[in-house]
Amino acid sequence: MAVAQNLKATHVVDDRVKGVVDTVLDVGDAVRGVDARVVNIDEGVKAVMDGAQTVFSLSPKIDEP
C-alpha cells in the first residue's frame, strides 16, 4: 500500500513539473516575440535616422548672416 501511495505522489509531482516546464516554454516564446519586435523597432529607427541624415546631407547650405 505504501508503494502505491508513493507512486501516486510521484505521478502528481511529475505532472506538476510538466506544467511548470510548459509555463516556462510559454514565457520563453513570449520573450522571443518581444525580442523580435524590439529588433524590428530598432531597424525602423535606424532607417529613419539614415533617411534623416540623407535629407540633411542633401539640403542646401544656409548662409549664416
mmCIF file of the N, C-alpha and C atoms, coordinates in Angstrom:
data_MODEL
# 
_entry.id   MODEL 
# 
loop_
_atom_site.group_PDB 
_atom_site.id 
_atom_site.type_symbol 
_atom_site.label_atom_id 
_atom_site.label_alt_id 
_atom_site.label_comp_id 
_atom_site.label_asym_id 
_atom_site.label_entity_id 
_atom_site.label_seq_id 
_atom_site.pdbx_PDB_ins_code 
_atom_site.Cartn_x 
_atom_site.Cartn_y 
_atom_site.Cartn_z 
_atom_site.occupancy 
_atom_site.B_iso_or_equiv 
_atom_site.pdbx_formal_charge 
_atom_site.auth_seq_id 
_atom_site.auth_comp_id 
_atom_site.auth_asym_id 
_atom_site.auth_atom_id 
_atom_site.pdbx_PDB_model_num 
ATOM 1   N N  . MET A 1 1  ? 0.821  -1.191 0.000   1.00 0.00 ? 1  MET A N  1 
ATOM 2   C CA . MET A 1 1  ? 0.000  0.000  0.000   1.00 0.00 ? 1  MET A CA 1 
ATOM 3   C C  . MET A 1 1  ? 0.867  1.258  0.000   1.00 0.00 ? 1  MET A C  1 
ATOM 4   N N  . ALA A 1 2  ? 1.938  1.238  0.778   1.00 0.00 ? 2  ALA A N  1 
ATOM 5   C CA . ALA A 1 2  ? 2.835  2.390  0.841   1.00 0.00 ? 2  ALA A CA 1 
ATOM 6   C C  . ALA A 1 2  ? 3.483  2.653  -0.515  1.00 0.00 ? 2  ALA A C  1 
ATOM 7   N N  . VAL A 1 3  ? 3.843  1.595  -1.221  1.00 0.00 ? 3  VAL A N  1 
ATOM 8   C CA . VAL A 1 3  ? 4.452  1.746  -2.546  1.00 0.00 ? 3  VAL A CA 1 
ATOM 9   C C  . VAL A 1 3  ? 3.449  2.384  -3.510  1.00 0.00 ? 3  VAL A C  1 
ATOM 10  N N  . ALA A 1 4  ? 2.200  1.996  -3.444  1.00 0.00 ? 4  ALA A N  1 
ATOM 11  C CA . ALA A 1 4  ? 1.165  2.555  -4.314  1.00 0.00 ? 4  ALA A CA 1 
ATOM 12  C C  . ALA A 1 4  ? 0.980  4.046  -4.030  1.00 0.00 ? 4  ALA A C  1 
ATOM 13  N N  . GLN A 1 5  ? 0.980  4.433  -2.769  1.00 0.00 ? 5  GLN A N  1 
ATOM 14  C CA . GLN A 1 5  ? 0.844  5.845  -2.402  1.00 0.00 ? 5  GLN A CA 1 
ATOM 15  C C  . GLN A 1 5  ? 2.053  6.645  -2.890  1.00 0.00 ? 5  GLN A C  1 
ATOM 16  N N  . ASN A 1 6  ? 3.235  6.047  -2.759  1.00 0.00 ? 6  ASN A N  1 
ATOM 17  C CA . ASN A 1 6  ? 4.458  6.707  -3.213  1.00 0.00 ? 6  ASN A CA 1 
ATOM 18  C C  . ASN A 1 6  ? 4.419  6.918  -4.731  1.00 0.00 ? 6  ASN A C  1 
ATOM 19  N N  . LEU A 1 7  ? 3.970  5.912  -5.451  1.00 0.00 ? 7  LEU A N  1 
ATOM 20  C CA . LEU A 1 7  ? 3.867  6.004  -6.899  1.00 0.00 ? 7  LEU A CA 1 
ATOM 21  C C  . LEU A 1 7  ? 2.864  7.080  -7.311  1.00 0.00 ? 7  LEU A C  1 
ATOM 22  N N  . LYS A 1 8  ? 1.743  7.137  -6.596  1.00 0.00 ? 8  LYS A N  1 
ATOM 23  C CA . LYS A 1 8  ? 0.726  8.148  -6.888  1.00 0.00 ? 8  LYS A CA 1 
ATOM 24  C C  . LYS A 1 8  ? 1.292  9.554  -6.663  1.00 0.00 ? 8  LYS A C  1 
ATOM 25  N N  . ALA A 1 9  ? 1.988  9.740  -5.562  1.00 0.00 ? 9  ALA A N  1 
ATOM 26  C CA . ALA A 1 9  ? 2.593  11.040 -5.254  1.00 0.00 ? 9  ALA A CA 1 
ATOM 27  C C  . ALA A 1 9  ? 3.628  11.417 -6.309  1.00 0.00 ? 9  ALA A C  1 
ATOM 28  N N  . THR A 1 10 ? 4.389  10.426 -6.772  1.00 0.00 ? 10 THR A N  1 
ATOM 29  C CA . THR A 1 10 ? 5.405  10.675 -7.795  1.00 0.00 ? 10 THR A CA 1 
ATOM 30  C C  . THR A 1 10 ? 4.756  11.155 -9.096  1.00 0.00 ? 10 THR A C  1 
ATOM 31  N N  . HIS A 1 11 ? 3.640  10.558 -9.463  1.00 0.00 ? 11 HIS A N  1 
ATOM 32  C CA . HIS A 1 11 ? 2.933  10.975 -10.679 1.00 0.00 ? 11 HIS A CA 1 
ATOM 33  C C  . HIS A 1 11 ? 2.390  12.397 -10.537 1.00 0.00 ? 11 HIS A C  1 
ATOM 34  N N  . VAL A 1 12 ? 1.905  12.740 -9.356  1.00 0.00 ? 12 VAL A N  1 
ATOM 35  C CA . VAL A 1 12 ? 1.398  14.090 -9.125  1.00 0.00 ? 12 VAL A CA 1 
ATOM 36  C C  . VAL A 1 12 ? 2.535  15.102 -9.288  1.00 0.00 ? 12 VAL A C  1 
ATOM 37  N N  . VAL A 1 13 ? 3.684  14.809 -8.694  1.00 0.00 ? 13 VAL A N  1 
ATOM 38  C CA . VAL A 1 13 ? 4.837  15.706 -8.809  1.00 0.00 ? 13 VAL A CA 1 
ATOM 39  C C  . VAL A 1 13 ? 5.273  15.810 -10.263 1.00 0.00 ? 13 VAL A C  1 
ATOM 40  N N  . ASP A 1 14 ? 5.308  14.680 -10.963 1.00 0.00 ? 14 ASP A N  1 
ATOM 41  C CA . ASP A 1 14 ? 5.703  14.670 -12.365 1.00 0.00 ? 14 ASP A CA 1 
ATOM 42  C C  . ASP A 1 14 ? 4.772  15.545 -13.201 1.00 0.00 ? 14 ASP A C  1 
ATOM 43  N N  . ASP A 1 15 ? 3.478  15.450 -12.973 1.00 0.00 ? 15 ASP A N  1 
ATOM 44  C CA . ASP A 1 15 ? 2.510  16.272 -13.706 1.00 0.00 ? 15 ASP A CA 1 
ATOM 45  C C  . ASP A 1 15 ? 2.710  17.752 -13.425 1.00 0.00 ? 15 ASP A C  1 
ATOM 46  N N  . ARG A 1 16 ? 3.013  18.077 -12.172 1.00 0.00 ? 16 ARG A N  1 
ATOM 47  C CA . ARG A 1 16 ? 3.231  19.483 -11.809 1.00 0.00 ? 16 ARG A CA 1 
ATOM 48  C C  . ARG A 1 16 ? 4.505  20.016 -12.460 1.00 0.00 ? 16 ARG A C  1 
ATOM 49  N N  . VAL A 1 17 ? 5.538  19.208 -12.484 1.00 0.00 ? 17 VAL A N  1 
ATOM 50  C CA . VAL A 1 17 ? 6.792  19.625 -13.125 1.00 0.00 ? 17 VAL A CA 1 
ATOM 51  C C  . VAL A 1 17 ? 6.560  19.849 -14.624 1.00 0.00 ? 17 VAL A C  1 
ATOM 52  N N  . LYS A 1 18 ? 5.789  18.967 -15.256 1.00 0.00 ? 18 LYS A N  1 
ATOM 53  C CA . LYS A 1 18 ? 5.472  19.149 -16.672 1.00 0.00 ? 18 LYS A CA 1 
ATOM 54  C C  . LYS A 1 18 ? 4.711  20.455 -16.885 1.00 0.00 ? 18 LYS A C  1 
ATOM 55  N N  . GLY A 1 19 ? 3.816  20.781 -15.962 1.00 0.00 ? 19 GLY A N  1 
ATOM 56  C CA . GLY A 1 19 ? 3.081  22.046 -16.052 1.00 0.00 ? 19 GLY A CA 1 
ATOM 57  C C  . GLY A 1 19 ? 4.016  23.241 -15.942 1.00 0.00 ? 19 GLY A C  1 
ATOM 58  N N  . VAL A 1 20 ? 4.980  23.165 -15.037 1.00 0.00 ? 20 VAL A N  1 
ATOM 59  C CA . VAL A 1 20 ? 5.960  24.251 -14.887 1.00 0.00 ? 20 VAL A CA 1 
ATOM 60  C C  . VAL A 1 20 ? 6.795  24.373 -16.152 1.00 0.00 ? 20 VAL A C  1 
ATOM 61  N N  . VAL A 1 21 ? 7.221  23.261 -16.709 1.00 0.00 ? 21 VAL A N  1 
ATOM 62  C CA . VAL A 1 21 ? 8.012  23.287 -17.940 1.00 0.00 ? 21 VAL A CA 1 
ATOM 63  C C  . VAL A 1 21 ? 7.221  23.939 -19.067 1.00 0.00 ? 21 VAL A C  1 
ATOM 64  N N  . ASP A 1 22 ? 5.953  23.580 -19.196 1.00 0.00 ? 22 ASP A N  1 
ATOM 65  C CA . ASP A 1 22 ? 5.107  24.187 -20.232 1.00 0.00 ? 22 ASP A CA 1 
ATOM 66  C C  . ASP A 1 22 ? 5.001  25.695 -20.043 1.00 0.00 ? 22 ASP A C  1 
ATOM 67  N N  . THR A 1 23 ? 4.839  26.118 -18.787 1.00 0.00 ? 23 THR A N  1 
ATOM 68  C CA . THR A 1 23 ? 4.750  27.548 -18.493 1.00 0.00 ? 23 THR A CA 1 
ATOM 69  C C  . THR A 1 23 ? 6.057  28.261 -18.851 1.00 0.00 ? 23 THR A C  1 
ATOM 70  N N  . VAL A 1 24 ? 7.174  27.673 -18.511 1.00 0.00 ? 24 VAL A N  1 
ATOM 71  C CA . VAL A 1 24 ? 8.476  28.270 -18.828 1.00 0.00 ? 24 VAL A CA 1 
ATOM 72  C C  . VAL A 1 24 ? 8.658  28.362 -20.343 1.00 0.00 ? 24 VAL A C  1 
ATOM 73  N N  . LEU A 1 25 ? 8.250  27.338 -21.061 1.00 0.00 ? 25 LEU A N  1 
ATOM 74  C CA . LEU A 1 25 ? 8.350  27.378 -22.526 1.00 0.00 ? 25 LEU A CA 1 
ATOM 75  C C  . LEU A 1 25 ? 7.465  28.478 -23.100 1.00 0.00 ? 25 LEU A C  1 
ATOM 76  N N  . ASP A 1 26 ? 6.269  28.656 -22.547 1.00 0.00 ? 26 ASP A N  1 
ATOM 77  C CA . ASP A 1 26 ? 5.381  29.730 -22.995 1.00 0.00 ? 26 ASP A CA 1 
ATOM 78  C C  . ASP A 1 26 ? 6.011  31.093 -22.751 1.00 0.00 ? 26 ASP A C  1 
ATOM 79  N N  . VAL A 1 27 ? 6.619  31.262 -21.583 1.00 0.00 ? 27 VAL A N  1 
ATOM 80  C CA . VAL A 1 27 ? 7.297  32.526 -21.268 1.00 0.00 ? 27 VAL A CA 1 
ATOM 81  C C  . VAL A 1 27 ? 8.454  32.747 -22.241 1.00 0.00 ? 27 VAL A C  1 
ATOM 82  N N  . GLY A 1 28 ? 9.204  31.693 -22.523 1.00 0.00 ? 28 GLY A N  1 
ATOM 83  C CA . GLY A 1 28 ? 10.307 31.807 -23.483 1.00 0.00 ? 28 GLY A CA 1 
ATOM 84  C C  . GLY A 1 28 ? 9.814  32.234 -24.850 1.00 0.00 ? 28 GLY A C  1 
ATOM 85  N N  . ASP A 1 29 ? 8.691  31.669 -25.290 1.00 0.00 ? 29 ASP A N  1 
ATOM 86  C CA . ASP A 1 29 ? 8.115  32.065 -26.577 1.00 0.00 ? 29 ASP A CA 1 
ATOM 87  C C  . ASP A 1 29 ? 7.707  33.541 -26.559 1.00 0.00 ? 29 ASP A C  1 
ATOM 88  N N  . ALA A 1 30 ? 7.127  33.977 -25.454 1.00 0.00 ? 30 ALA A N  1 
ATOM 89  C CA . ALA A 1 30 ? 6.709  35.375 -25.336 1.00 0.00 ? 30 ALA A CA 1 
ATOM 90  C C  . ALA A 1 30 ? 7.922  36.311 -25.378 1.00 0.00 ? 30 ALA A C  1 
ATOM 91  N N  . VAL A 1 31 ? 8.994  35.924 -24.711 1.00 0.00 ? 31 VAL A N  1 
ATOM 92  C CA . VAL A 1 31 ? 10.209 36.747 -24.700 1.00 0.00 ? 31 VAL A CA 1 
ATOM 93  C C  . VAL A 1 31 ? 10.798 36.826 -26.105 1.00 0.00 ? 31 VAL A C  1 
ATOM 94  N N  . ARG A 1 32 ? 10.790 35.703 -26.827 1.00 0.00 ? 32 ARG A N  1 
ATOM 95  C CA . ARG A 1 32 ? 11.285 35.732 -28.205 1.00 0.00 ? 32 ARG A CA 1 
ATOM 96  C C  . ARG A 1 32 ? 10.436 36.665 -29.065 1.00 0.00 ? 32 ARG A C  1 
ATOM 97  N N  . GLY A 1 33 ? 9.122  36.672 -28.829 1.00 0.00 ? 33 GLY A N  1 
ATOM 98  C CA . GLY A 1 33 ? 8.241  37.572 -29.574 1.00 0.00 ? 33 GLY A CA 1 
ATOM 99  C C  . GLY A 1 33 ? 8.552  39.030 -29.289 1.00 0.00 ? 33 GLY A C  1 
ATOM 100 N N  . VAL A 1 34 ? 8.791  39.355 -28.027 1.00 0.00 ? 34 VAL A N  1 
ATOM 101 C CA . VAL A 1 34 ? 9.145  40.730 -27.651 1.00 0.00 ? 34 VAL A CA 1 
ATOM 102 C C  . VAL A 1 34 ? 10.490 41.096 -28.258 1.00 0.00 ? 34 VAL A C  1 
ATOM 103 N N  . ASP A 1 35 ? 11.439 40.175 -28.211 1.00 0.00 ? 35 ASP A N  1 
ATOM 104 C CA . ASP A 1 35 ? 12.767 40.428 -28.779 1.00 0.00 ? 35 ASP A CA 1 
ATOM 105 C C  . ASP A 1 35 ? 12.662 40.730 -30.272 1.00 0.00 ? 35 ASP A C  1 
ATOM 106 N N  . ALA A 1 36 ? 11.840 39.980 -30.982 1.00 0.00 ? 36 ALA A N  1 
ATOM 107 C CA . ALA A 1 36 ? 11.668 40.208 -32.422 1.00 0.00 ? 36 ALA A CA 1 
ATOM 108 C C  . ALA A 1 36 ? 11.076 41.587 -32.674 1.00 0.00 ? 36 ALA A C  1 
ATOM 109 N N  . ARG A 1 37 ? 10.138 42.002 -31.841 1.00 0.00 ? 37 ARG A N  1 
ATOM 110 C CA . ARG A 1 37 ? 9.538  43.334 -32.009 1.00 0.00 ? 37 ARG A CA 1 
ATOM 111 C C  . ARG A 1 37 ? 10.570 44.424 -31.760 1.00 0.00 ? 37 ARG A C  1 
ATOM 112 N N  . VAL A 1 38 ? 11.405 44.242 -30.748 1.00 0.00 ? 38 VAL A N  1 
ATOM 113 C CA . VAL A 1 38 ? 12.436 45.236 -30.437 1.00 0.00 ? 38 VAL A CA 1 
ATOM 114 C C  . VAL A 1 38 ? 13.417 45.352 -31.603 1.00 0.00 ? 38 VAL A C  1 
ATOM 115 N N  . VAL A 1 39 ? 13.793 44.222 -32.184 1.00 0.00 ? 39 VAL A N  1 
ATOM 116 C CA . VAL A 1 39 ? 14.695 44.244 -33.335 1.00 0.00 ? 39 VAL A CA 1 
ATOM 117 C C  . VAL A 1 39 ? 14.042 44.996 -34.489 1.00 0.00 ? 39 VAL A C  1 
ATOM 118 N N  . ASN A 1 40 ? 12.761 44.748 -34.744 1.00 0.00 ? 40 ASN A N  1 
ATOM 119 C CA . ASN A 1 40 ? 12.055 45.448 -35.822 1.00 0.00 ? 40 ASN A CA 1 
ATOM 120 C C  . ASN A 1 40 ? 11.994 46.946 -35.561 1.00 0.00 ? 40 ASN A C  1 
ATOM 121 N N  . ILE A 1 41 ? 11.733 47.329 -34.329 1.00 0.00 ? 41 ILE A N  1 
ATOM 122 C CA . ILE A 1 41 ? 11.696 48.756 -33.979 1.00 0.00 ? 41 ILE A CA 1 
ATOM 123 C C  . ILE A 1 41 ? 13.071 49.365 -34.166 1.00 0.00 ? 41 ILE A C  1 
ATOM 124 N N  . ASP A 1 42 ? 14.105 48.655 -33.724 1.00 0.00 ? 42 ASP A N  1 
ATOM 125 C CA . ASP A 1 42 ? 15.470 49.146 -33.858 1.00 0.00 ? 42 ASP A CA 1 
ATOM 126 C C  . ASP A 1 42 ? 15.822 49.362 -35.327 1.00 0.00 ? 42 ASP A C  1 
ATOM 127 N N  . GLU A 1 43 ? 15.442 48.417 -36.179 1.00 0.00 ? 43 GLU A N  1 
ATOM 128 C CA . GLU A 1 43 ? 15.715 48.562 -37.607 1.00 0.00 ? 43 GLU A CA 1 
ATOM 129 C C  . GLU A 1 43 ? 14.960 49.749 -38.187 1.00 0.00 ? 43 GLU A C  1 
ATOM 130 N N  . GLY A 1 44 ? 13.729 49.955 -37.729 1.00 0.00 ? 44 GLY A N  1 
ATOM 131 C CA . GLY A 1 44 ? 12.938 51.097 -38.192 1.00 0.00 ? 44 GLY A CA 1 
ATOM 132 C C  . GLY A 1 44 ? 13.557 52.416 -37.786 1.00 0.00 ? 44 GLY A C  1 
ATOM 133 N N  . VAL A 1 45 ? 14.027 52.495 -36.552 1.00 0.00 ? 45 VAL A N  1 
ATOM 134 C CA . VAL A 1 45 ? 14.679 53.719 -36.071 1.00 0.00 ? 45 VAL A CA 1 
ATOM 135 C C  . VAL A 1 45 ? 15.946 53.993 -36.877 1.00 0.00 ? 45 VAL A C  1 
ATOM 136 N N  . LYS A 1 46 ? 16.727 52.954 -37.147 1.00 0.00 ? 46 LYS A N  1 
ATOM 137 C CA . LYS A 1 46 ? 17.941 53.133 -37.942 1.00 0.00 ? 46 LYS A CA 1 
ATOM 138 C C  . LYS A 1 46 ? 17.606 53.639 -39.342 1.00 0.00 ? 46 LYS A C  1 
ATOM 139 N N  . ALA A 1 47 ? 16.532 53.103 -39.938 1.00 0.00 ? 47 ALA A N  1 
ATOM 140 C CA . ALA A 1 47 ? 16.131 53.534 -41.280 1.00 0.00 ? 47 ALA A CA 1 
ATOM 141 C C  . ALA A 1 47 ? 15.715 55.000 -41.271 1.00 0.00 ? 47 ALA A C  1 
ATOM 142 N N  . VAL A 1 48 ? 14.969 55.411 -40.244 1.00 0.00 ? 48 VAL A N  1 
ATOM 143 C CA . VAL A 1 48 ? 14.562 56.811 -40.137 1.00 0.00 ? 48 VAL A CA 1 
ATOM 144 C C  . VAL A 1 48 ? 15.777 57.703 -39.958 1.00 0.00 ? 48 VAL A C  1 
ATOM 145 N N  . MET A 1 49 ? 16.712 57.276 -39.113 1.00 0.00 ? 49 MET A N  1 
ATOM 146 C CA . MET A 1 49 ? 17.922 58.069 -38.891 1.00 0.00 ? 49 MET A CA 1 
ATOM 147 C C  . MET A 1 49 ? 18.752 58.169 -40.169 1.00 0.00 ? 49 MET A C  1 
ATOM 148 N N  . ASP A 1 50 ? 18.872 57.059 -40.890 1.00 0.00 ? 50 ASP A N  1 
ATOM 149 C CA . ASP A 1 50 ? 19.608 57.090 -42.158 1.00 0.00 ? 50 ASP A CA 1 
ATOM 150 C C  . ASP A 1 50 ? 18.924 58.033 -43.139 1.00 0.00 ? 50 ASP A C  1 
ATOM 151 N N  . GLY A 1 51 ? 17.616 57.991 -43.183 1.00 0.00 ? 51 GLY A N  1 
ATOM 152 C CA . GLY A 1 51 ? 16.868 58.884 -44.065 1.00 0.00 ? 51 GLY A CA 1 
ATOM 153 C C  . GLY A 1 51 ? 17.056 60.336 -43.678 1.00 0.00 ? 51 GLY A C  1 
ATOM 154 N N  . ALA A 1 52 ? 17.055 60.617 -42.387 1.00 0.00 ? 52 ALA A N  1 
ATOM 155 C CA . ALA A 1 52 ? 17.255 61.993 -41.918 1.00 0.00 ? 52 ALA A CA 1 
ATOM 156 C C  . ALA A 1 52 ? 18.652 62.469 -42.266 1.00 0.00 ? 52 ALA A C  1 
ATOM 157 N N  . GLN A 1 53 ? 19.633 61.622 -42.123 1.00 0.00 ? 53 GLN A N  1 
ATOM 158 C CA . GLN A 1 53 ? 20.997 62.012 -42.481 1.00 0.00 ? 53 GLN A CA 1 
ATOM 159 C C  . GLN A 1 53 ? 21.094 62.310 -43.968 1.00 0.00 ? 53 GLN A C  1 
ATOM 160 N N  . THR A 1 54 ? 20.410 61.501 -44.775 1.00 0.00 ? 54 THR A N  1 
ATOM 161 C CA . THR A 1 54 ? 20.422 61.724 -46.212 1.00 0.00 ? 54 THR A CA 1 
ATOM 162 C C  . THR A 1 54 ? 19.768 63.054 -46.550 1.00 0.00 ? 54 THR A C  1 
ATOM 163 N N  . VAL A 1 55 ? 18.633 63.341 -45.939 1.00 0.00 ? 55 VAL A N  1 
ATOM 164 C CA . VAL A 1 55 ? 17.938 64.603 -46.203 1.00 0.00 ? 55 VAL A CA 1 
ATOM 165 C C  . VAL A 1 55 ? 18.814 65.780 -45.808 1.00 0.00 ? 55 VAL A C  1 
ATOM 166 N N  . PHE A 1 56 ? 19.437 65.707 -44.636 1.00 0.00 ? 56 PHE A N  1 
ATOM 167 C CA . PHE A 1 56 ? 20.276 66.824 -44.197 1.00 0.00 ? 56 PHE A CA 1 
ATOM 168 C C  . PHE A 1 56 ? 21.527 66.959 -45.053 1.00 0.00 ? 56 PHE A C  1 
ATOM 169 N N  . SER A 1 57 ? 22.052 65.856 -45.503 1.00 0.00 ? 57 SER A N  1 
ATOM 170 C CA . SER A 1 57 ? 23.266 65.947 -46.322 1.00 0.00 ? 57 SER A CA 1 
ATOM 171 C C  . SER A 1 57 ? 22.947 66.475 -47.719 1.00 0.00 ? 57 SER A C  1 
ATOM 172 N N  . LEU A 1 58 ? 21.711 66.318 -48.175 1.00 0.00 ? 58 LEU A N  1 
ATOM 173 C CA . LEU A 1 58 ? 21.308 66.818 -49.489 1.00 0.00 ? 58 LEU A CA 1 
ATOM 174 C C  . LEU A 1 58 ? 20.738 68.231 -49.427 1.00 0.00 ? 58 LEU A C  1 
ATOM 175 N N  . SER A 1 59 ? 20.468 68.740 -48.246 1.00 0.00 ? 59 SER A N  1 
ATOM 176 C CA . SER A 1 59 ? 19.879 70.084 -48.109 1.00 0.00 ? 59 SER A CA 1 
ATOM 177 C C  . SER A 1 59 ? 20.914 71.127 -48.497 1.00 0.00 ? 59 SER A C  1 
ATOM 178 N N  . PRO A 1 60 ? 20.445 72.204 -49.126 1.00 0.00 ? 60 PRO A N  1 
ATOM 179 C CA . PRO A 1 60 ? 21.396 73.276 -49.492 1.00 0.00 ? 60 PRO A CA 1 
ATOM 180 C C  . PRO A 1 60 ? 21.948 73.917 -48.223 1.00 0.00 ? 60 PRO A C  1 
ATOM 181 N N  . LYS A 1 61 ? 23.153 74.381 -48.345 1.00 0.00 ? 61 LYS A N  1 
ATOM 182 C CA . LYS A 1 61 ? 23.776 75.047 -47.194 1.00 0.00 ? 61 LYS A CA 1 
ATOM 183 C C  . LYS A 1 61 ? 23.108 76.401 -46.988 1.00 0.00 ? 61 LYS A C  1 
ATOM 184 N N  . ILE A 1 62 ? 22.873 76.741 -45.731 1.00 0.00 ? 62 ILE A N  1 
ATOM 185 C CA . ILE A 1 62 ? 22.265 78.027 -45.404 1.00 0.00 ? 62 ILE A CA 1 
ATOM 186 C C  . ILE A 1 62 ? 23.394 78.948 -44.980 1.00 0.00 ? 62 ILE A C  1 
ATOM 187 N N  . ASP A 1 63 ? 23.460 80.087 -45.653 1.00 0.00 ? 63 ASP A N  1 
ATOM 188 C CA . ASP A 1 63 ? 24.487 81.062 -45.308 1.00 0.00 ? 63 ASP A CA 1 
ATOM 189 C C  . ASP A 1 63 ? 24.110 81.734 -43.994 1.00 0.00 ? 63 ASP A C  1 
ATOM 190 N N  . GLU A 1 64 ? 25.075 81.826 -43.125 1.00 0.00 ? 64 GLU A N  1 
ATOM 191 C CA . GLU A 1 64 ? 24.839 82.495 -41.852 1.00 0.00 ? 64 GLU A CA 1 
ATOM 192 C C  . GLU A 1 64 ? 25.035 83.982 -42.046 1.00 0.00 ? 64 GLU A C  1 
ATOM 193 N N  . PRO A 1 65 ? 24.244 84.821 -41.370 1.00 0.00 ? 65 PRO A N  1 
ATOM 194 C CA . PRO A 1 65 ? 24.386 86.281 -41.550 1.00 0.00 ? 65 PRO A CA 1 
ATOM 195 C C  . PRO A 1 65 ? 25.662 86.825 -40.981 1.00 0.00 ? 65 PRO A C  1 
# 
